[in-house]
Amino acid sequence: MPFLYKLTELGNITFDQLPSRILTRREWEVLQLLADGHNNKSISVRLFVSESTVKNHLSSIMRKLKVNDRTAAVIKALRNNWVS
């Protein structure tokens, strides 16, 4: 049985504490799972979406955060305390 991801909080951070205008709720979830070390397949299983959807979310996250890769997205999120 796959892990059911909590949609109300990301680690110790609630969605209410995140800058909502930057990313969508789902993009925050993907970013947190990415920061937790999950790969695209693992994220897709946890969020019940296809790997293509995860890739699309990651592309959108990187564009919105103005970074070139997933590592830079996680570093920016960690530095801003957006993920735990």
C-alpha positions as CSV (number, residue, x, y, z in Angstrom):
1,M,0.0,0.0,0.0
2,P,1.5,3.4,-1.0
3,F,2.2,6.1,1.5
4,L,-0.6,8.6,1.7
5,Y,0.9,12.1,1.6
6,K,-0.6,14.6,4.1
7,L,-2.2,17.4,2.0
8,T,-2.5,19.7,5.0
9,E,1.1,20.1,6.0
10,L,4.6,19.8,4.6
11,G,6.8,18.4,7.3
12,N,6.4,21.0,10.1
13,I,5.2,23.7,7.8
14,T,1.5,24.3,7.1
15,F,0.3,25.5,3.7
16,D,-0.9,28.7,5.4
17,Q,2.7,29.6,6.2
18,L,3.8,29.3,2.6
19,P,3.8,32.2,0.1
20,S,0.8,31.0,-1.9
21,R,1.4,33.3,-4.8
22,I,4.6,31.6,-5.8
23,L,3.5,27.9,-6.3
24,T,0.3,26.0,-6.3
25,R,-0.6,23.7,-3.4
26,R,0.4,20.6,-5.5
27,E,3.7,22.2,-6.5
28,W,4.5,22.8,-2.8
29,E,3.8,19.1,-2.2
30,V,6.0,18.0,-5.1
31,L,8.8,20.4,-3.9
32,Q,8.6,19.0,-0.3
33,L,8.8,15.4,-1.6
34,L,11.7,16.4,-3.7
35,A,13.4,17.9,-0.7
36,D,12.7,14.7,1.2
37,G,14.9,12.9,-1.4
38,H,12.2,11.3,-3.6
39,N,12.6,10.7,-7.3
40,N,9.9,11.3,-9.9
41,K,8.6,7.8,-9.7
42,S,8.3,7.9,-6.0
43,I,6.6,11.3,-6.0
44,S,4.1,10.0,-8.7
45,V,3.2,7.0,-6.5
46,R,2.8,9.1,-3.4
47,L,0.6,11.7,-5.1
48,F,-1.3,9.3,-7.3
49,V,-0.3,11.0,-10.6
50,S,1.8,10.0,-13.6
51,E,5.5,10.6,-13.8
52,S,4.8,13.0,-16.7
53,T,2.6,15.1,-14.4
54,V,5.4,15.2,-11.8
55,K,7.8,16.3,-14.6
56,N,5.4,19.0,-15.6
57,H,5.1,20.2,-11.9
58,L,8.9,20.2,-11.6
59,S,9.3,22.3,-14.8
60,S,6.7,24.8,-13.5
61,I,8.4,24.9,-10.1
62,M,11.8,25.6,-11.6
63,R,10.4,28.3,-13.9
64,K,8.5,30.0,-11.1
65,L,11.5,29.9,-8.7
66,K,13.8,31.0,-11.5
67,V,16.3,28.1,-11.1
68,N,17.8,25.7,-13.6
69,D,17.5,22.4,-11.9
70,R,15.8,20.5,-9.2
71,T,18.7,20.7,-6.7
72,A,18.7,24.5,-7.0
73,A,14.9,24.5,-6.4
74,V,15.4,22.5,-3.2
75,I,18.3,24.7,-2.0
76,K,16.2,27.8,-2.6
77,A,13.2,26.3,-0.8
78,L,15.4,25.3,2.2
79,R,17.1,28.7,2.4
80,N,13.6,30.4,2.5
81,N,12.3,27.8,5.1
82,W,9.6,26.7,2.6
83,V,10.4,23.0,3.1
84,S,11.6,21.1,6.1
